[in-house]
C-alpha cells in the first residue's frame, strides 16, 4: 500500500475512535490533517470509498461543522462520487447530500441548488430502486424551497414526465416516492402558476393512471 494512503488509513482509524467520543470529535473541525486524509482517501481510489463516505455521514450527523465537510468535499469530487459505477458509493453520497439539505442549523448546501437538481434528476433513473428513491427524495426537498429559480428548473414537462414514468415503476417503494414527489411538485406549481404548463391536462393524465 502506498505510504501516504497507509498513513491516511491510520488517520481514518483515529477519526473513527474520535466519533466514539463526541466531546473530542468536535476538535476535528480545525484539523487540517484529517481534512487532507479524507480527501486523499476519496480521490486515490485505493481505499473503500463507501467506508470513507460513511465516516463523513457520521460526522455530519453529530459532530462537525459545514466548513469541515466543505473542506473535504468540493463540487467536482461530489459529482465524481455520485457517478461512481459502484452503487454503494453513489448511495452513500446521496445520503450525505440529503442529510446536508435537511440540516436546519445553517441552511448551507454542499452543492448549488441548480447542480443538486441536475444530479437528483439524473440519478432518478438509477439502476437500483433505492438510488431512484433517494434521488426523488432529494427532488422533494428541492420542491419545498421557496425559490423562483428552483421553480423554473422543477416546473417543466421533463420533470413531470419523469415522475409519471416512475409512478409505473416495478418497485412499490419507488412508486410511493414518486407520489410524494408529484404531490410536492403540484404544490410548487400552485405557487407558481405562470409557468406555461397545461395543469388541467396533467391532472387528467394522472387521474387516468
LOKOL-145589 format. One record per residue (C-alpha): residue in one letter; x, y, z. Coordinates in Angstrom, 1 decimal, decimal comma. Last residue first. Example, Ala and Ser with C-alpha at 12.3 -4.5 7.8 and 13.67 -1.06 7.14 Angstrom:
<pts>
S/13,7/-1,1/7,1
A/12,3/-4,5/7,8
</pts>
This chain:
<pts>
X/-53,2/6,4/-14,3
X/-56,3/8,1/-15,8
X/-56,3/10,5/-12,9
X/-52,7/11,5/-13,5
X/-53,4/12,2/-17,2
X/-56,4/14,4/-16,2
X/-54,3/16,4/-13,8
X/-51,7/17,0/-16,5
X/-54,3/18,2/-19,0
X/-55,8/20,6/-16,3
X/-52,3/21,9/-15,4
X/-51,3/22,8/-19,0
X/-47,9/24,2/-18,3
X/-46,9/27,8/-19,1
X/-45,1/28,6/-15,9
X/-47,5/31,3/-14,7
X/-49,0/29,2/-11,9
X/-46,0/29,4/-9,5
X/-47,5/28,6/-6,0
X/-49,9/26,1/-7,5
X/-47,0/24,5/-9,4
X/-44,9/24,2/-6,3
X/-47,8/22,4/-4,6
X/-48,0/20,1/-7,6
X/-44,3/19,3/-7,4
X/-44,7/18,5/-3,8
X/-47,5/16,0/-4,6
X/-45,7/14,5/-7,6
X/-42,6/13,9/-5,5
X/-44,6/12,2/-2,8
X/-46,3/10,0/-5,4
X/-42,9/9,3/-6,9
X/-41,6/8,1/-3,6
X/-44,6/5,7/-3,3
X/-43,9/4,3/-6,8
X/-40,3/3,8/-5,9
X/-41,4/2,0/-2,8
X/-43,6/-0,3/-4,9
X/-40,8/-1,3/-7,3
X/-42,0/-2,1/-10,9
X/-42,1/1,6/-11,7
X/-45,3/3,0/-13,1
X/-45,4/6,1/-11,0
X/-41,8/6,5/-12,1
X/-42,9/7,3/-15,6
X/-45,2/10,0/-14,2
X/-42,3/11,5/-12,3
X/-40,1/11,5/-15,4
X/-42,9/13,1/-17,4
X/-43,4/15,9/-14,9
X/-39,7/16,6/-14,6
X/-39,4/16,8/-18,4
X/-42,6/18,8/-18,7
X/-41,0/21,5/-16,7
X/-41,8/23,0/-13,3
X/-38,6/22,0/-11,5
X/-36,0/24,2/-13,0
X/-38,1/27,4/-13,1
X/-39,4/26,6/-9,6
X/-35,8/26,4/-8,4
X/-35,2/29,9/-9,7
X/-38,4/31,1/-8,0
X/-37,3/29,8/-4,6
X/-39,5/28,8/-1,7
X/-37,6/25,5/-1,3
X/-40,0/22,6/-0,8
X/-39,5/21,4/-4,3
X/-35,8/21,0/-3,6
X/-36,7/18,6/-0,7
X/-38,9/16,6/-3,0
X/-36,1/16,5/-5,6
X/-33,8/15,0/-3,0
X/-36,4/12,4/-2,0
X/-36,7/11,6/-5,7
X/-32,9/10,9/-5,8
X/-33,0/8,8/-2,7
X/-35,9/6,7/-4,2
X/-34,1/6,2/-7,5
X/-31,0/5,0/-5,7
X/-33,0/2,7/-3,5
X/-34,6/1,2/-6,7
X/-31,2/0,4/-8,3
X/-30,5/1,1/-12,0
X/-30,6/4,8/-11,3
X/-33,1/6,8/-13,4
X/-33,8/9,3/-10,6
X/-30,0/9,7/-10,7
X/-30,2/12,3/-13,5
X/-32,9/14,3/-11,8
X/-31,0/14,2/-8,5
X/-27,7/15,4/-10,0
X/-29,3/18,1/-12,2
X/-31,3/19,4/-9,2
X/-28,3/19,4/-6,9
X/-26,3/21,4/-9,5
X/-29,1/24,0/-9,7
X/-29,4/24,1/-5,9
X/-25,6/24,8/-5,6
X/-23,8/21,9/-3,9
X/-22,6/21,4/-0,3
X/-25,6/23,4/0,9
X/-25,8/25,9/3,8
X/-29,1/26,2/5,6
X/-27,3/26,6/9,0
X/-29,0/24,5/11,7
X/-31,8/23,2/9,6
X/-29,9/20,3/8,2
X/-32,3/18,7/5,7
X/-30,1/19,5/2,7
X/-26,9/18,3/4,4
X/-28,5/15,0/5,4
X/-29,8/14,6/1,8
X/-26,3/15,2/0,4
X/-24,8/12,6/2,7
X/-27,4/10,0/1,7
X/-26,7/10,7/-1,9
X/-23,0/10,3/-1,3
X/-23,6/7,0/0,4
X/-25,9/5,6/-2,4
X/-23,5/6,6/-5,2
X/-20,7/4,7/-3,3
X/-22,9/1,7/-2,6
X/-23,8/1,6/-6,3
X/-20,3/1,1/-7,6
X/-20,1/2,8/-11,1
X/-19,2/6,1/-9,5
X/-21,3/9,0/-10,9
X/-22,2/10,4/-7,4
X/-18,5/10,1/-6,4
X/-17,4/12,2/-9,4
X/-20,1/14,7/-8,7
X/-19,1/15,1/-5,1
X/-15,4/15,4/-6,0
X/-16,1/18,1/-8,7
X/-18,3/20,1/-6,3
X/-15,8/20,1/-3,4
X/-15,8/17,7/-0,5
X/-13,3/17,7/2,3
X/-13,2/21,5/3,0
X/-17,0/21,7/2,6
X/-17,4/19,0/5,2
X/-15,3/20,9/7,7
X/-17,0/24,2/6,9
X/-20,4/22,6/7,5
X/-19,4/22,0/11,1
X/-18,5/18,7/12,7
X/-20,0/16,2/15,2
X/-23,4/14,9/15,0
X/-24,9/14,0/11,7
X/-22,1/15,3/9,5
X/-19,5/13,2/11,3
X/-21,4/10,0/10,9
X/-22,0/10,8/7,2
X/-18,4/11,7/6,7
X/-17,4/8,3/8,2
X/-19,8/6,6/5,8
X/-18,2/8,5/3,0
X/-14,9/6,8/3,9
X/-16,4/3,4/4,2
X/-18,1/3,8/0,8
X/-14,9/4,9/-0,8
X/-13,0/1,7/0,3
X/-9,4/2,6/-0,3
X/-7,1/2,9/-3,3
X/-9,3/5,1/-5,5
X/-7,0/8,0/-4,6
X/-9,6/10,8/-4,6
X/-11,7/9,8/-1,6
X/-8,8/8,6/0,5
X/-6,8/11,7/-0,2
X/-9,7/14,0/0,6
X/-10,3/12,2/3,9
X/-6,6/12,4/4,9
X/-6,3/16,1/3,9
X/-9,3/17,0/6,1
X/-7,9/15,0/8,9
X/-4,5/16,7/8,6
X/-6,1/20,1/8,5
X/-7,6/19,7/12,0
X/-10,0/22,6/12,7
X/-13,4/20,9/12,7
X/-11,9/17,7/14,1
X/-12,0/19,2/17,7
X/-15,7/18,4/17,8
X/-14,8/14,8/18,0
X/-13,3/15,1/21,4
X/-16,6/15,6/23,2
X/-18,3/13,3/20,9
X/-16,2/10,3/22,0
X/-17,0/7,3/19,8
X/-16,5/9,5/16,7
X/-13,0/10,2/17,9
X/-12,1/6,5/17,5
X/-13,4/6,5/14,0
X/-11,3/9,6/13,3
X/-8,2/7,7/14,6
X/-9,0/4,8/12,2
X/-9,2/7,4/9,4
X/-5,7/8,6/10,4
X/-4,4/5,1/10,1
X/-6,0/4,9/6,6
X/-4,4/8,2/5,7
X/-1,0/7,0/6,8
X/-1,4/3,9/4,6
X/-2,6/6,0/1,7
X/0,5/8,2/2,0
X/2,8/5,1/2,2
X/1,2/3,5/-0,9
X/0,0/0,0/0,0
</pts>
